[in-house]
Amino acid sequence: MKVIIIEDEKPSARRLQRMLKALDIEVDTMLHSVEESIQWFQNNEHPDLIFLDIQLSDGLSFEIFDAIDITSAIIFTTAYDEYALQAFKLNSIDYLLKPIDDEELEAAVSKFKIRLPKKQTVSLDFNEIKKLLINPIEREYKKRFSVKVGQHLKLVNIEDIECFYSENKGTYLHTNQGRSYLLDTTLDSLEEELAPEHFFRINRKFIVNIQAIEDMVSYTNSRLQIKLKTYKGEEVIVARERVKKFKSWLE
């Protein structure tokens, strides 16, 4: 079985590759953009199965289908919720919500193997999906967090949070008063709970609030360094593969 991954965040792609290897599925090809994917499909035999992220660094992954008649089965790896996915009208499709769970991945792969789908051209209503992603379905995001201070609980409003970060296997929120509090969650989970117009995951260790950015400077290897208003811990660096998406987010 030939399987490829199309995912713009390389750490996420490598994690999925490791998870598939644990299921005895080898992934030899990982693609990271619409342009790279189109070129690859033009010059290679189409795989049996594609694990496909929706939002890539240079556009929506559906644009690949505009240029190429894809003949593979597809499992989307996406942060969009189940209700939003009702708009997808594709043949031979399944989806996994991020962060991807081991058991759900195994179930999706088993489902694909049982079906043993014949190769066929993917059919989808690209315009409907594009409208959905430009004007996403209204959903509720976190407005506040409760944190433990000694024997007490303290409420922290979302607008008072500069960033979330991971350190020593813990996840913390940092406020614009310069205080950090330990949370009982992960950055992967937080990423789904925060309004994307206000918060951005710049690398595997930081999610930042756009209102907390005081300065941005060029950094080595085409990265960006961010200066936040009160956070003075380790350097806050936008990962190279996230810089283009980060700049778009700023606008």
N, C-alpha and C positions, 0 to 999 in steps of 0.2 A: 504494500500500500504506500503510495507516494503522497506525502503530506507537506504543506508549506504553511508558514505563519506570515501574515502581513500585519505589522504592528509598529508604529513609529517610536514607541518608547522601548529602547533596546533592553533595559533591565526586565521589563514586563515580558518581552519576547523570549528572553533567555529563561525566565522563570517558567513560562508555559512550555518551552522546549524540555526543561528538566522534568516537569510534571508528566509530559507525554512519554518521555524516556522511561519513567517508572511504570508506564503501561505497555512497555515494549514497542513503542512507536518512535522511530527515528525521524527527526526533522532535519534535513540537510540544508534547506533554503529558508532564509528569513529576509523578508523585504520590508522597507521602512517608509515608503512614500508612494503616492499615486504614480508619479513619473517612473520610478524604478520598477514598479509592478507591471506597468504597461509594457515597458521594454522587455522585461523578463518573459511575460506571456507571449510576446511577439516572436521570441526566439527559443522557447522551450515547450516541451510537451506538457499539457495541462495536468495538474495532479488529480488524485482521486478526491482529496479533501483539502479545503482551505480554512484555516482559522483566521478570521478577518476582523480587524478593529474598524469601527465606523469612521472616526475622525483621525485622519493622518496629518502629518505636518504640513502638507501642501494641498489639502482639500479633503473632501469626503471620499471614502473608499468606493462609493457607488460610481464615481466618475470613471473607474477602471472599466465598469461594465458598458459605459458609453463608447469606449474605444475598442473593447475586445469582447467577442462572444465567449463568455466563460462557460466551460463544460464540466465544471467540478461541483461537487457538493460543498456547501458552505456552513460553517458554524461561526456565528458572530461572537466576538468577545467585546462586550459593550458595557458602558455605565448607564445606558438608558434603561428605564424601568420597563416592566412587562407590558404595561398599558401602551406605552409608546411603540413597542415592537409590534402591536397589532396592525400598524400601518405597513409592515413589510409584507410584500406579496411576491415571495420567491419560491422557486422549486428547490427541493432537497435542502431545506434549511433547518437549523436549530440555533440556539443562542445560549451564551453563558454570561451571566451578569458579573461584572468585576466588583470586588476581588474574586477571582475564580476559586471555587472550592474543589478539592480533590475528588470527592464523591460525585459531584455534579459533572465534572469533566469525564470521569470514567463512564457515567451513565450516558452522556451524549455520544461518546465514542462507541459504546456498545450499541446504542440505537442506530448509529450510522452503519456499523458492521452488519447488523441484522437486516437492514434495508437493502444493503448492497446495491445502491442506486446505479442505474445505467447513466452513462454520461449524457447530459442534455444541456441545451442552452438555458441560462438563467433568465427568467422573465420577471421584471419588476417595474413598478410604477415609480420611476426615479423622481419625477416632479412632486408627487405626493410626499415622498420621504424627505425631500429637500425642504418643502414647506414646513414639515413637522420639525425639522432640526433648526430652521431659522426662527420659527415661532414655536418653541417647545411647549408641550402641554404644561399648564400651570401646576406647580407642585410646591409643597411646603418644605422649606429648609429650616435648619436649626436656628432658633432665635436667641437661645441662651444655653449655658452649661452650668451644671452644679458641680462644685469642686469641694473636696474635703480640706478643712483647715483645722488641724487638731481634732477635737471632738465635734466640730461644728461643720455645717454645710454652708457654702457661700455661692450665690448666683452671680455668674459673669455674663453680661449681655454680649451678643455677637459683635456689636460695633465697638466694644472695648478691647477686642482681641487683635493683637498685631500679627501673630503667627502661631502655628502649631509646629512642633518639632519632635523628633525622636532622639533619645539619648540613653545609653546604657540599658537598652531593651525596654525603656519606658516611653510613653507618649505624653507630651506636655502642651499646655496652652500658655502663651505669654501675653500679658496685658499691656495696654499703653501706659499703665502706671509702673511698668518695669518689674512686675511680679510673674513668676512662673508657677503653674499648678499641674500636678500629675493627674492624668485622666485614665479611666479604665476602658481604653479603646485602642485602635490602631489608626495610623494615617490613612491606610487603604479604606477603612470604614468611614473616617471623617470626610474623605474626599467626596463621598456620595451624599453626605449630609449638609454640605456647605454650598451656599449660593454661588454658582460659577462666575457671576459678574463681579463678585467681591473677593473671592479666594481662588488662588492658583497653586497647584502642586509644582514647584520649581525643580525638585529633585526627589530622591527617595527619602530624604530626611526632613524636608520643609514644605509647609503650605503657608503662603503669605497673604496678608490682606492688602489690597491695592491702596487703601487709605494710609497704611503704615509705611509705605515706601518713601524714604527721604532722598535717596540718591541711587543712581545706577552707573557703574563704570565698567569699561571693557576689562576682561580678565583673560588669562592664558587659554589657549586651545579654543578660541572662538566662543568663550563663555561670558556670562555677565555676573558681576558681583553686585549684590543689593545691600544698601545700607538702610536699616530700619530705624525707627525713631528712638526706641529705648532698648531693643534687644542687643546685648553686647557679648553673646556667647561665641560659638565658632562661626567661621565665615559663612555667609549665606550666598551660595553660588547657584545660578541657573544652569542646569545641566546642558551640555552642548546640543543634545537632540531635542531639547525643549525650548531653545532660544527663539526660534521662529514663531512657534505657537504662543510663547510668552509675549512677544512683541505685538502680535495680533490681539491678544487679550487686553493689553494695555490701552489699545485704541477703542 
